[in-house]
Amino acid sequence: MLSKDFGAIMMCRVSSDGTAGQLVFLCNSFKSCLNIRRRISADPSYLQKAVRFAPGGSQFYTVRSKTSPVPSPKAGPKVVFQQHLDNSLSFAQNWDTYVTGFGDLSGNYWMGLEQLSAMTKDRSCSLTFEGIKVQGSLMRATFKGFQVRGANESYRLMLGDQEPGGDLYSNVAGYHNGSKFSTYNNDNDKNSGSSCSKSQGQNAGWWFRSCIT
């Protein structure tokens, strides 16, 4: 479900036989949650109309430019966890903010490490990266075996091989695979001399390894 439907992100767990389920709304504020509750209580069918089901494993997208084309259709639902369109919102955020998420899907956006981990750590997912080079050409690459581990592992990134035809260098998955997430105030990279977030990441968070993003 898109955030524009309710003004919040929704997580859902449904039993295999479809007889039981649980919905969790991740609201930006307590007032937002109350508004959603009133809306659904007044018209329960509104929620039913908004829920969609799709087969297969999820594909996760990190999108870098508003000029990128719409991702090519593949089996399974597609979830955007990062979107960086312009500089209207800074990605120089602290650890807690990266854990909970910030921004909005209509613009610059980061889903949040906790939710991303909950959605991927026990599943087989793929990751698609899209970006625009300085000269304007599109870069796209899809990776197998995408997972983000839990908080006890500092949201470690697990990344499989790049699928054929990708635009990123061939060993990017091997380089980043196993890296812990770092921010300027929680340094988990392997560089002993300094924080990669501070020295090369402009205080943004990422799965830095040794100060090469």
Order of alpha helices (4+ residues) and beta strands (2+ residues): alpha-beta-beta-alpha-alpha-beta-beta-alpha-beta-beta-alpha-beta-beta-beta-alpha-alpha
